[in-house]
């Protein structure tokens, strides 16, 4: 037998593929896996949070000691807002223990929001731009529906679960990076989930307003006003839909029309003026 000590071929230790391409594939795969994991953990945390009794939400708010007191001079406004919420509440599906407390902030901020413990905050800047009580009732019923559906505590539970998971992956030294990831990339993965919450709250609010006033006239007034202002924006609708947690105002207007037709709700009637409290 004869043996030959052949030299190895040139370049056998060099990858035939592009190392940059391989790196990008690994990077994209890792980011996608992390985003999907965060989304699943967010949904799981949200689902578990909804199982927490409502009284524990209230206890959390007491521990936080968040100041909703406002100014004594606005007591009449708060009484009116809470009276309106009581009238709306009888037309919403309210789970046991769920209660609503409406707070008023005399600041020129165009916003209203619901938080845990059944607390709902309205700003003067929003109310001043509402043409009638029907429009106010639509916004209030929407926020009350969030409370009824346990959306605030679900959002909190999902966010906390995501943060814990990311902190476990990145370690304590990476907690700041994890927080940024939740606020940005992680937040985008939950956009559709939050938008579904908004749509469900709108549907419940439309029905409640119809039962309260006997029609849906004025329910879309705020959204029409915002939509007219938005027409001046250069952001295309498709991009706004992707990046926003809320449906576009034009979509909400159409949804009110479709829901009104679907449920055969009355579409004629007089609107109720807002009291002279502002």
N, C-alpha and C positions, 0 to 999 in steps of 0.2 A: 504494500500500500504506500502511496505517496501522499504527503501532507503539504499543504501550501499555506503559508502565513500571509493571507491577503490583507491589504490595507482597507480600512472601512471607507465607505463612500463619503464623499464630501457633503457636508450640510445635513447629516442625519440627525443632529441635535438642534436643528433650527426648524421651528414650526412653519409649515407650509401656508398656514392661514395668517391673517393680519392680527398682531397682538392688540392693536387698537380696537379692531372689530370685536375680538373676544372680550376685551375689557368692557366695552360698551354693552355687549350682550349680558354679561354678568351684572353690570351696574343696573341696567333696566330691569332685569329679572328680580334683583334684590329689592329695588324700589317698588315694583308691582306687588311682590310678595308681602312687603311691609305694609303697603297701602291696603291690600285686601285684608290682612290680619287686623289692622287698626279698625277697618270698617266692621268686621265681624265682631271684634271685641266691643266696639261702640254699640252695636245693635244688642249684644248680649247684656251689656251694662244698662242700656235703656230699658230692656225688657224686665230685668231684675228690679230696677228702681221703681217701676210701676207697681210692683208687688208690695212696696213699703206702705203701711197704713198712712192715710192723709195726716193724722194727728202728729206723726213723726216729722212731716214737713213743717208743720207749725212750730214744733219744738226746735227744729233747726234754725228757723228764723228768729226765735226768741234767743237762742244761744248767740247768733250773729249780732243781735241787738241793732238791727238796721233801723235807722230813724226815718219813719214815714209820717211823722207827726205833722209837718207843714206849719203854716201860720194860722193863728187863731182867727184872723180876719177872713179866712177862706172856709170857715165851718159851714156856711150855707151852701157853698159849692159842693163840698164833700157830702153833705146830707143829700143834696139833689142827685149826685152821681151814684151814691149807694142805694137811693130809692129806685133809680132807674135800673140798677143791676138786680135788685130784688124783683122788679117786674119782669125782667128778662129771664131770670133764673127758673121761673116756673115753666118756661117753654124750652128749657134745655134738659137733656138727659143727665141728671146729676147723681153720681155715685154716693153711697152712704158716706157721711162725715164731711163731704166737700162743702166748703163755705167760701164766700167771696168778700173781700174787703177792697174797696176802691179808694185810692189815694190821689191827691191832687198836688201838682207842683206848679207854682206860678212863674214858670220860666218859659221864655220864648223858644221852646224846643219842639220841633215837629215830630212827636213820637208818643207812643203808648205801648206798654208792654205788660206781660204777665210773668210773675216769678213764683217760686215755690211758696207753699203755705196759703195759696188762694189770694195772694196780693196782686192787685192790678194798679198800675200807675198811669195817670193821664197828665199830660203837660198842657199848659195854657196855649202854647204855640200851635198845638194840633186842634184843640177845641175852637180856637178863634178862626180857623179856616173851614170849619164845618158849617154848611148852609142851614141845617135844620136838625131836630132831635133824631129823626130817622137815620141820618148819616152817623150821628154819634152812637145810636143804639147798635148799628151794624158793626162799628169798630169795637164797641164794648162787648157785644155778643161774641165776636170773634175771639177776643182775649179771654172771655169767660169759658169759651169752648176749649181753649188750650188747657185751662185749669181742670175742666171736667174730664178731658181726655188724658190728664196727668202728663202733658207734654213738658212742662218746666222741669219736673223731677226726672223725667226720662232723659232730657238733654243733659242735666247735671250728672246723672248716673253714667251715661255714655261717655261724657268727657272725663270723668274721674277714672273710669275703667281704662280708657285709652291712655291716660297719663301714667297710671300705674304700670301698664304693660310696657310702654316705651321706656320708662325709668328702669324697669327690670332688664331691658335689652341693653340700654346705653350706660347703665350704672348711675350712681349719684353724681358723678362728675359730668355726666351728659344730660342732666335733668333740664338744663336751660335749652339745650338743643332739642330735647324731647318736647318741651313746651312749645317751641317755635314750630316744630313739625306738626303738632296737633292744631295749632292756630292756622297753619297754612295748608300743607299737603293733606294732613289728616282731616282738616275741616272740609276740604273740597270733596272728600270721599263721602261725607255725610250730607251733601247738599240735597240730593234727591230724597233722602229720608226726611229731612226737615221740610222740604217743599210739600211732601205728602201730608205732613202735619198741618201745614198752612191751608192746603186744599180742604182737608177734613174740617178744619175750624171754620172756613168760609161756608161750607155746606150747612153746618149746624147753625151758623149765624143767620143765614138767609131764611131758613125755616122759622127760627125764633122771632125774627123781625116781622115776618109775615103774620105770625100768630099774634104778636103784640099789637100791631097796627091794623091788621086786616088786609094788608097789601105789601108789596115790596118797593113802592115808590120811594125814591131817595136813598135806597140802600147802596147804590153805586155812585153816589154823588162825590164822595172823597176820591174814589179811584179815577173817576172822570177828570177831576181837577188835577190830580197828579199826572195822569196820562197826557193831558194837554201840555203841561210843563215839560214832560219828558220828550215830547216831539222835537224840542230844541236840542236835545242831546245828540252827539255824533256816534254814540255806542250802538252798534247794530243789535236787533232784537235777539238773534241767536246767541250772541256773546253774553248779553244781559241775562238770558234764561239760564245759561250754563253757570255763570258766576254768582247769581243771586240765590239766597235761601228762600226768598219769597217769589211767588208767581208774578209775572209782569202785570201791571194794572190793567192793560188791555185784555189780558187773559182772564183776570178776575171779573171784569165787566161782562165778558162773554160767558163766563161760568155762571154768573148771576142770572143772565138771560136764559141759559140752558136749564139751570136748576128750576127756575120759575116755570118754564114750559113743561119740564118733566113732571113736576109736582102739581101742575095746574094751579099755581098760586095767583091770586088777584093782582092785576097790574095797574089798577086805577084807584085813586084815592087822594086825600089831602095829606100834605106833610105837616108835622107838628113843629112849631117854632121853638127855638131854644129860649129858656128863660133869661131874663135880663140880669144875669149874675156876674157877668164879666165886664 
